[in-house]
């Protein structure tokens, strides 16, 4: 007898040697569903989202147009296909891709950092069956069953009245085709038809001065647009303390500060959405970092205690809030994810930095310094992290410096000392003043060229003995009864660094340096054990590490280990937005970081005094 | 050497032979806290709530005034004391009371049923420590730690912005003394000072005609007041179907019906609170039962599908809702607990009945019948329960009956046939008409006295042969071309039961009886296997079981097993309000009840036709 081969049946082999005989033309999705294989088809199996990837190691056919559009040539050659639309037309062996294989890389501007995109909010397309006389499950039950049948969601635990009210008309008016917006195990809303292709979020970094928002695709992790604005709270005070004072003095102060920051966030959502060709209704998730005061004001919580010893905030936990509870104008089914704080002056922005730098997963001990009006510092590795904050004062940001200005057009941003003095100006225009990085360079130059004592006293021209210093001593001029160093003289004004400016800088750098010393001591290590120094923040991105080491802001022996990482807080916000795992991780990290209170540390005053001196220059 | 006894130390022995040496004058609460014994002090240990009972089996002292006030003499003699205020003044042996011992009995008017009071919402008094330079926990963390330290709450899982906003001022203005309102593991609100003594709730039964609310003390289970009102939805239609028609025909129909029932609930909360000397803000929990249509309208969900085959509601799950989402005016930190449904015509009211009767825990098979416009029936025991519903029509409620009226003042409610005919009238006034129970008695009398054929045809006087019937045959009169039976003739009108009335009743009783027959058949038992028949509902409380059996509404052989249980749905609502365990149980029960659709059952039509006949009377 001759065995007749049935050409309409094929054998498909899945991992675990699971062999299935299937009809010709069946999709892999149908095969897997029938076999009870738990697999995720986010867009409901329409070849849209490109998330249901499998590798066909034997029997792979020509890729379909949808696959060619979304996959790389390399992937196509490897046999990667969409399980939802690939049809079986012969015997086939299928492999699943591990999580690692399908992870999307999040590219962060300044950090070489990748993470798996796993958005907090997900969407699931459903074709809900209709009730019959023999199947009495309710519409709501069918929706829940449809979601759990798709895998990844074990159980729906909520029965929200607002969503239930939409069910009758929504199903009837859309041929029972809906998209569920899901957060954790909760249905947040139902949308008509298939809307799985639209899922966006915005990561915010609320600075005391500037608010920046990054609009991201929550499927790919891609950044689609950026919008930023001056923090409108500046009208009530330039810094944290003056805003807290406003809250304490004015009965409407808290409401004012909360209202204007919410308005700014709403404005940025609208702008960023428009730039990306979207609407604010397409935004389903928002993440927030900011210092503890910005954090409290954003949430409408009185930050008063942050300014009063023992400087303890009201709350440090990760907080997830409904947009309505904050008047955030985005998709109301979305959620706002606020990163946790550590202490009154170590805020969610520092947690963002921690997240972006993965300090909590580092084998090596690293020092992370976020320099601004306050200097926040983290020291440690995956086993233990210490944090502290010092009131550095505004010198690093160019404030309260005689010729100081922010790092904007016209600011001298870098100064080089040599036989002649050279400098660069932001946007190459006539210089208007100096910003923090140029102040640092200048003071470092004064140290290295013997134009200043280690106490910070600027020498008189006749006291200068250093050979290069000799060439520059004409720039030492008298100003207000002390000496100053002249950088430039224009028709209208002198741009200089005065004795008083040096004192301001000394206070700031001593506070920072003392903080570093005490963290190192508290950690029980030597400075040399620090393998990397990461400078975060806008200022941290501009300063010359050499200058920072020459003046003793950063210990000199670490100079070649310094790396500038830019706005790491914003990068952390993006990570927390794109990945529920990362957000979870920062909650744990915040609880495990040990906060070191410098104010009550008896060694602080002595260390601070020591650090007021400038180090001896290397030859 | 002589051993000196230290008179200021005593030994306290706890269960498990735990021996502790404690200072004289220490309270048992302090001892237990220090020893890490997990024990519940709901009022924070001030001798107020009387919930922290222990039995002192050796070394018991005189009871304190607070104890004498709250405990019975029997309890005091047994050595029962409050652990929070009892001080150790000698060696002592302490026993914990098992859950069973301390359970408060909930007395339900018509049911011999007790349950443990374990309210959904609890209150905890806290004296929150202040932050110091060495203890940097936030205020919020201290509150959470204070709650978990009291036992019974393992973890607080929410960080609600609205509550966080209240923290700074609340603590400062109340010497850090606050009461937390807790639901599950969530803080719902913080109240100034100690408010643990105020914790009340209202159980509602939303009937198609009448809405009743019972105000209960959530600590003791005591009913403090009752308020009821006509369901204002009657202005849009007397019954379920006409209200659904209004929803379908009028674009504002759903909003109208939802608005008026919410207004009624709010009115009843206010009334019941006032009667009990409370305010609506003292109400922290509300429970709701009602038929599926009332349930959907209360929640604002379109009930249209309930009236269209296959009669499937939108949702059957237990639903817990924030008061704000329903515009319920009660304490906003409270919750509304809606009981689950089973099917379109087996609603949350039936689940209330199930809960009150404990059918799901019964060893014996019982039949529960809730008679109204619809007849809902449950048959089963702890292993399996079947449910069905039949459209009984309004006959049982006295509607669409020629002389019919509701069971109100002036209604003939019971009729006795004998040599002379006697009857009783509600409130002993001049009779105005008959209500359902009297209709049943009359028809049963007609059967038993041979004044009617088994087909339901009323005999003419000359056809009567039964000896007692002979004495009453003058009451057989012509009316609209058929016969009628005259009960009373007043100056202005005749109160009678007409041939048409009999036909209405026949339809109703045939539907109910057929439902019972099919449930019995579906369950695979004989009628005689039913050990108890429980009649619920207002009508079920008035009818004469003998009459119900004579006309065949209830199988005759079960007559001596019939018990009337009154408003069991309302009792179930009270249980679900007072006990989170009972509410949990009804969710499970609702999922496990098997709904039997009579409409598609091919045997229904035949059985219905059979049951149209009246049974042969016993001699």
Interface residues (C-beta under 8 A of the other chain):
Chain A: X131 X132 X133 X134 X136 X137 X138 X139 X140 X141 X159 X161 X162 X164 X165 X167 X168 X169 X299 X300 X301 X302 X304 X305 X309 X310 X312 X313 X314 X315 X316 X317 X318 X319 X320 X321 X325 X326 X343 X595 X597 X599 X600
Chain B: X131 X132 X133 X134 X136 X137 X138 X139 X140 X141 X159 X161 X162 X164 X165 X167 X168 X169 X299 X300 X301 X302 X304 X305 X309 X310 X312 X313 X314 X315 X316 X317 X318 X319 X320 X321 X325 X326 X343 X595 X597 X599 X600
